[in-house]
Amino acid sequence: MATSPLSVTSKPPSVTRLRHQRPPLTPVRVSAAAVTTTTGMPDHHHPSLEITGGGADRFLPAFNTLHLHYKPFPIIGWNRHLETIFAAFFRTVPEVKYRRECLRTQDNGTIALDWVYGDHRSLPSDSPILILLPGLTGGSQDSYVKHMLAKAKSKGWRVVVFNSRGCANSPVTTPQLQTASFTADTCHVVDHVSSRYPKASIYAVGWSLGGNILVNYLGREHHRCSLSGAVSLCNPFNLVIADENLRKGFNNIYDRALRGGLSRTFEKHASLFEEMHDEYNVQEGLNPRTVREYDEAITRDLTTD
């Protein structure tokens, strides 16, 4: 299967060990039926909550929202498309000042980490750390990232945003951009953060493609993973089906938005790919009609780890 941001298949990873040499973990599923038994809500179109670690009975009771009815935003909240688009354009965005750190990788690539400015001086070295992995074309500037960051910061956590190559105006020094199966950068980031703060417990949250990359990393690196916990949100586990759905009906609006973000990012760094015309279709990458076309032109052949 192609190596791309949207057309990757892999075995569902199982996390067998986390930080501090924890014992093998057993996946626990809290299904829609289990949740709706207490809420009285219909079980159709309700997400399931997948838990890997076996300690569901210890921490799930604290999540009161699992037992509450969903209250949609007035008027627009009854339509998922209106709610999504409204939030993208009109949601308030917390003010966050970042301090950027660039890491050099073994393949001479560059990773941009955005830390909250001032935390390195104000927080104890053993403060818990949260690594955030945004979705496709996303980065530290996105509202959903800043809201999660602000919430964690209010609890005394140190937060760092891991911007995939080319995202959030990060420098690109090799012909390697964001792909779902490329987890080497995630390994590098987790190892770097762990070595810098050896006394801290480290956690990670990924959205959409960032969640997919995070889960891939957990499955591949379970034997050496130094994360104490991880959460994957809105993960398009079957990326082939997700891509097909993006091109159906009104969903095309999301495909166009993602396609535009991909092509704009690629345009800034197209010169790195021009000498490799046998591997990449640069012109189609600059002017794709769909995410799939961009995928076929540029990212499907990017290096995996």
C-alpha positions in Angstrom: 0.0 0.0 0.0 1.2 3.5 -0.8 3.0 5.6 1.8 0.8 8.7 2.0 -1.1 10.9 4.3 -4.4 9.2 3.5 -3.8 5.8 1.9 -2.0 3.8 4.5 -3.0 0.5 6.0 -1.4 -1.2 8.9 -2.2 -3.7 11.6 -4.0 -2.2 14.5 -1.1 -1.6 17.0 -1.3 -2.8 20.5 0.6 -1.0 23.3 2.3 -3.4 25.5 4.4 -1.3 27.7 4.6 2.4 28.6 6.8 4.5 30.8 8.3 3.1 34.0 8.2 -0.5 32.8 4.5 -1.0 33.2 3.1 -4.5 32.7 1.4 -5.6 29.4 -1.7 -3.6 28.7 -5.1 -5.0 27.9 -7.4 -3.1 25.5 -10.8 -2.2 27.0 -13.6 -0.9 24.9 -16.4 1.2 26.4 -18.9 0.8 23.6 -21.7 3.1 22.5 -24.2 0.7 24.2 -22.4 0.9 27.5 -22.4 4.7 27.4 -26.0 5.1 26.2 -27.3 2.7 28.9 -26.7 5.5 31.4 -27.5 8.5 29.2 -30.6 7.3 27.5 -29.2 8.6 24.2 -29.7 6.7 20.9 -26.8 4.4 20.1 -26.5 5.2 16.4 -23.7 7.5 15.3 -22.3 7.5 18.8 -18.5 7.1 19.1 -16.9 4.4 21.1 -14.3 5.0 23.6 -11.2 2.7 23.2 -9.0 2.3 26.3 -5.7 0.6 26.3 -4.3 0.0 29.8 -6.9 -1.9 31.7 -7.5 0.8 34.3 -10.8 2.0 33.1 -12.5 1.5 36.4 -10.0 3.7 38.1 -10.3 6.9 36.0 -13.5 6.7 33.9 -15.8 7.7 36.8 -14.1 11.1 36.8 -15.4 11.8 33.2 -18.8 13.1 34.1 -19.5 14.1 30.5 -19.8 10.5 29.5 -23.1 10.4 31.5 -24.5 13.7 30.2 -26.8 14.4 27.2 -25.2 16.1 24.3 -26.4 19.7 24.1 -25.8 21.1 20.7 -25.0 24.8 20.1 -28.3 26.6 19.4 -29.5 26.6 15.8 -26.2 25.6 14.1 -25.5 22.6 16.5 -28.1 20.4 14.9 -26.2 20.2 11.6 -22.7 18.8 11.8 -21.4 20.7 8.8 -22.7 24.1 10.1 -21.2 23.4 13.5 -17.8 22.4 12.0 -17.6 25.4 9.7 -18.9 27.9 12.3 -16.2 26.7 14.8 -13.5 27.0 12.2 -14.3 30.7 11.5 -15.9 32.1 14.7 -14.5 30.2 17.6 -12.5 32.3 20.0 -8.8 31.5 20.0 -6.7 31.8 23.2 -3.6 34.0 23.0 -0.5 31.9 23.2 3.1 33.0 22.8 5.5 30.3 21.6 9.2 29.6 21.8 10.2 27.6 18.8 12.9 24.9 18.9 14.1 23.2 15.7 15.5 19.7 15.8 17.8 18.2 13.2 17.0 14.6 12.2 19.3 11.8 11.0 18.1 12.4 7.4 19.1 16.1 7.7 15.4 17.1 8.1 14.1 19.7 10.5 11.3 19.3 13.1 9.7 22.4 14.7 8.6 22.2 18.3 6.6 25.1 19.7 6.8 25.4 23.5 4.8 27.8 25.5 6.9 30.9 26.1 8.1 31.2 29.7 7.3 27.7 30.9 10.9 26.7 30.9 11.5 29.3 33.6 8.3 29.1 35.6 7.5 25.4 35.8 9.3 22.7 37.9 11.4 20.2 35.9 9.1 17.4 37.0 5.9 19.0 35.7 3.9 16.7 33.5 4.4 17.3 29.8 1.8 17.1 27.0 2.9 16.7 23.4 0.3 17.8 20.9 0.1 16.3 17.4 -2.2 18.4 15.1 -4.1 17.0 12.1 -3.3 17.1 8.4 -1.7 20.5 7.5 -2.4 21.7 11.1 0.0 23.2 13.6 0.4 25.3 16.7 -1.6 28.2 15.2 -4.9 26.2 15.0 -7.7 27.0 17.5 -8.3 23.4 18.6 -4.6 23.0 19.5 -4.5 26.3 21.4 -7.7 25.4 23.4 -6.2 22.0 24.4 -2.9 23.8 25.2 -4.6 26.4 27.4 -6.6 23.8 29.3 -3.4 21.7 30.1 -1.5 24.9 31.0 -4.2 25.9 33.5 -3.6 22.6 35.2 0.2 23.3 35.6 1.3 21.1 32.6 4.2 21.9 30.3 2.9 21.8 26.7 4.7 21.5 23.4 3.3 21.3 19.9 4.9 18.9 17.5 4.5 20.5 14.1 5.0 18.0 11.3 7.4 18.9 8.5 6.3 21.9 6.6 3.4 22.7 8.9 3.0 25.9 10.9 5.7 27.6 8.7 8.3 25.1 9.9 11.4 24.9 7.7 11.7 22.0 5.3 15.3 20.9 4.5 14.7 17.5 2.8 12.0 16.2 0.3 10.0 14.7 3.2 6.6 16.1 4.3 3.8 14.9 6.6 2.8 11.3 6.0 0.7 8.9 8.1 3.3 6.0 8.1 6.3 8.1 8.8 6.9 7.9 12.6 10.6 8.5 12.8 10.0 12.2 13.7 7.7 11.2 16.5 10.3 8.9 17.9 12.8 11.7 17.7 10.5 14.2 19.5 9.5 11.8 22.3 13.1 10.9 22.9 14.2 14.5 22.9 11.5 15.6 25.3 12.3 12.6 27.6 16.0 13.3 27.7 15.4 17.0 28.4 12.9 16.4 31.3 13.9 12.9 32.7 11.9 13.5 35.9 8.6 14.3 34.1 5.8 12.1 33.1 5.1 12.6 29.4 1.8 12.3 27.6 0.6 12.9 24.0 -2.6 13.8 22.3 -3.1 13.6 18.5 -6.0 14.7 16.3 -7.1 13.2 13.0 -3.9 12.4 11.0 -1.9 13.4 14.1 -3.8 10.8 16.0 -3.1 8.2 13.3 0.6 8.9 13.4 0.6 8.7 17.2 -1.2 5.3 17.2 1.2 4.0 14.6 4.1 5.2 16.7 2.7 3.5 19.8 2.3 0.2 18.0 5.8 0.2 16.4 7.7 1.5 19.5 5.7 -0.2 22.3 8.9 -1.9 23.5 10.7 1.4 24.1 7.9 3.9 24.4 8.5 6.5 27.1 5.0 8.0 27.2 3.0 7.5 30.3 -0.2 7.8 28.3 -1.6 8.9 25.0 -5.0 9.9 23.5 -6.0 9.7 19.8 -8.9 11.9 18.8 -11.0 11.6 15.6 -8.6 9.1 14.2 -9.4 8.1 10.6 -8.2 4.5 11.2 -9.1 3.4 7.7 -7.6 6.1 5.7 -8.7 4.7 2.3 -12.4 4.9 3.4 -11.8 8.3 4.9 -10.4 9.6 1.6 -13.3 8.2 -0.3 -15.8 9.9 2.0 -14.1 13.2 1.6 -15.1 13.2 -2.1 -18.8 12.5 -1.5 -21.5 15.1 -1.5 -21.0 18.1 0.8 -17.8 16.5 2.2 -16.1 17.9 -0.9 -15.8 21.2 0.9 -13.4 19.6 3.4 -11.4 17.9 0.6 -11.0 21.3 -1.1 -9.8 22.9 2.2 -7.3 20.1 2.9 -6.1 20.1 -0.7 -5.5 23.8 -0.6 -3.5 23.5 2.6 -1.4 20.7 1.1 -0.7 22.5 -2.1 0.2 25.8 -0.4 2.6 24.0 1.9 4.1 22.1 -1.1 4.5 25.3 -3.2 6.9 26.8 -0.6 9.2 23.8 -0.9 8.6 22.4 -4.4 12.2 23.2 -5.4 13.4 20.3 -3.1 11.4 17.9 -5.2 12.1 19.2 -8.7 15.3 17.3 -9.2 13.5 14.0 -8.3 11.0 14.3 -11.2 11.1 10.5 -11.7 9.5 10.0 -8.2 7.3 13.1 -7.9 4.8 14.9 -10.2 5.6 18.4 -9.1 3.1 20.2 -11.4 0.2 18.0 -10.2 1.4 18.6 -6.6 1.1 22.3 -7.1 -2.4 22.1 -8.7 -4.2 19.1 -7.4 -8.0 18.8 -7.8 -8.4 16.5 -4.8 -6.4 15.3 -1.8 -6.1 12.0 -3.6 -4.4 13.7 -6.6 -1.9 15.4 -4.3 -1.3 12.1 -2.6 -0.6 10.3 -5.8 1.7 13.1 -7.1 3.8 13.7 -4.0 3.3 11.9 -0.7 2.6 8.3 -1.7 6.3 7.7 -2.4 7.8 9.6 0.6 10.2 7.6 2.7 8.8 5.4 5.5 10.7 4.3 8.6 
